[in-house]
Amino acid sequence: MKSFVFAAVTVSVLAAPAISLAQQSGSTVTREQVKAELKELEEAGYNPIRRDPNYPDDIRAAQARVAARHGTTPGQTGYGPAAGGSSQSGVPSN
């Protein structure tokens, strides 16, 4: 009986991430859009295969070149969280 409980818990723990990922349907970005963005970044000089200790600087530089090509600023791509904004917590002011 003890091994059955252990097996049931193990299966449920391993299945939970797969079930939670399958339920995320709020994304509006298609696979083709992601591929197109990656192709643009590669054309701007980004190499995703290269092992680079300066990875964040490399991708940011490529994103800036792509944004300049489109006449926008980096961060206006529509992907990810809002760049600006604020939130407040605590006691409301009077």
N, C-alpha and C positions, 0 to 999 in steps of 0.2 A: 504494500500500500504506500509505503514511504517513497519508493522509486516512482510510482505512478504520479504522486503529487509533485515530485521533483521534475518529472518529464512534462507534466502539464504546465507548471510554472515556467520552465525553460522555453517551451513552445510559445507561450503567450508573450514572454519577454522578447523573443526573437521576431515574432509576427507583428508586434506593436508598431515599430518604425515603418514597415511596409504598408500597413493599413493607414497610418497617419499621412504618409506621402501620397497614397492613392486618393485621399480625400481633398487634397489641395487642388481646386479647380478655379481659383480666383485669378490666376495669371492670365494676362492678355497678350503676353509676348509669345510669338510663335517660334518654332524651331528655325524657320527660315530667317526670321528677323535676327536671331542670335547668331546664326551662321554669317549673315551679311555684316553684322557689326564686327565679328571676329575677322572677317576678310578685310574690312576697312582698317582695323587696327594693325593687321599684318602689313597692309600696303603703306601704313604710316610708320613702319619700322619696328613694330612689336613682334617678337618671336616667342610664342608660348612654349616652345620646346626647349629653348636655351635655359640652362640653370644659371640664374643670375642672382647674386646676393643683393643687388639693387633693384629687385623686382618691382617694388611699389613705385620707384622713380621712373622706371622704364615704361610701365603701363600708363602712368599719369602723363608722361611726355607724349606718348602715342595718342592718348585721349585728347590732349590739348591740341595736337596737330589735326586730328579729325574734327574737333570742334571748330578750329579756326577755318578749316576747309568748308564747313557748313555755315559759318558765320554765327555760331553760338558760343557759349562759354561751357567749359566742362561742368557736368552736373545737370545739364538741361536735356539729357537724353531720354528722360521718362522712365528710366530704370532705377530701382532702389528707393530709399526713403527720401523725404523732402530734405533739401540741403539746408534750408533755413527754418526758422520757427522757434517757438519758445513754449515752455509750459511752466506753470506755477503750481505750487502746492503749499499747504500750510493754512494759516488762519486767513480768512478773507479780510481785505482792507475795508475800513469804514468810511 
